[in-house]
């Protein structure tokens, strides 16, 4: 009965400093045990045949010393797993020699042949059968060539009993080893499956967290450029978007208008209704601007009660019309607060690119000057910037 254990021939070879491949260590124990059983069976057979000292010496060397020599050889090989595979073929050759030299005793021959077949199949699969069986048959021919051909299949009952017992032990041990290995593989696969599921769940959680972070970052970014009271863009965003829009309008050869507006007598609103009443007025104007702007327009709360509209690709005549519509709608709109209606108006100043300036700072200053003139002329009106508005 030979050494046997299911082998993973694709397992990485261990470094020599870490010891031989695990298959070498396991097969060593199985080979030593099974060869000892073979020794007992063949010893009984040789005793019954009255064998001489030479056969007894060879028997002891083959089945008691040989397993330890093979382990020593494989353990010191550069590739211990490959060396162990070669050992299996050598086993087949030598055991075949014993079959031929002993003149084909039935039960020992059957046990040795079955042992080789099972061992090679378990360790190397069907592909390993051909070289192993060729080695076994070659061994038979060598044994016959040495001692001559005779066919003496009869064996005494002690040899038969030991051979059957050894073969049964071999099959049971091999089956148990395969069962243990299969359970280990199933447990490993289950761990891998659970690990993959855990990794997938962790990846989904991570992706969800990344999505939540991105949403939060978007909200934080939006909050950073939005006025919390009115929902309009703030001055920080205005400083970024105006140069960008001016560059785009310059590239496309289209005009751009800035509309600066200020709530008239806003201090009086705060003094009369308190800052909460003033906030309601600001929110009402903010809502009006949000509802009335185009997708390309930018509505900002410039500061305090001042608001600014950036109107890309809008001619000055259209800007004047839009400003008048906004002024008129807001003047008619009553702001409900504390059971009272607050009515206010706005003054609006307009400056346009490229006629009034080519930079954001110049256009804003021009629109502010037009707004200042609108307030000076009585408020609740729209004025377009003119060069004479510049103070001398």
Phi, psi and omega in degrees: 000129191261170175296142181198138172191139180302129186244142174263094185290355177259003179294144180294141179289131179285151175295145183301329180291344181260005179098171182289167178301148185300330178294327178295316181294317181291315181296331178300313181293318180292320180295314181299317181292314183291323178292331177294318177296320177298319180302316181297313182298313181289329177297318177298320180293316180294323179297318179295330181269354180068046182293155180275180184296327182298313180295322178297320179295314179296322179298315180295316179298316183295314191255349178249327182260319185308316180302324181286325176294319179297319179296316179301318181294312183291321183296334182258002180284153178297323176237092187294327180292317178296320178299322179293324176297323177292327178299324180297320178292320178297321175305313182299319180297311184291320179293325174298322178299319179295321178300312180292320183290330180269007176067040169062053173297132193302296187291318174299319180297315180298317181297316181294317179295315179297320179299313178299315183298310181296317183297313180295318180297317181295318186276325187234355180077187183298330182295333180278349184294318186299307179295327180291313179292327175296320177294320180297314179294323177297321178297320178300316181296321178296316179299318179295320181296328183282314188251354182090155185273128169214151180241100183234077186285344184293138175225150178288165184295327177298316179296318179298315181296315180295320180296315179295316179299314180298319180295320179295316178299317180301312182296317181295314181297318178297316178297319179295318179298319178295321179297315179300315181297319180296320177297320178297318179295318178297318179296321179294316178298321179295319177297319178296318180297314179295322178296319178295319178297317179296321179294319179296317178296318179295322179293319177295319177297318179297316179297321178296317179295321178297317178299317179296320178295318179296319177297316179297319178298319177298319179294317179296319178296319179295318179296328182292337183246010180246144172281121186295335183280311187261342184082359177280165173295154179260183185292330178298316179292323179301317180297335180272320190278328183298311177300323179296314181292323178297318179296321180292318179294324177295320180294320183272352180069039181238158181279170175212137180240144173249134182238108179262127180230150183221135179287127183288137176053042183292328178298323179295323177298314180295320180293327185274315187250358182083171182293333177293321175295319177298322179297322179298322178295316180298317180293325180295316178294321178299317179297319179300317181292319179299321183285340189254346185280155173282171178297324182280346182283158178233119179254128184230148165270111188284327180159134180060238179259016180262138179231155182220134176248131174257121187239087180291149175054044178232118177295161185295325180296320178292323179296319177298318179296316179298317181297319179296321179296315178298315180299315183292317181297316183292326180294329181274347187274127178264133179265116180281127178204124176058036180078005179239165178248123179259125178243125180222171179231172178231152171249143187227134173241141185234137172226147186231146172264136007260002188298320186260351180164164183241003177234161181297317182298318181294316181295319179295319178296319179295316178296324179292322177295320177295321177296317180299319179293323179298321179290322181292333182269007173125359177067177180052051180205168179242131177230142175266140181299141174226149183304328182290351177285344180288124181293144180255000000 
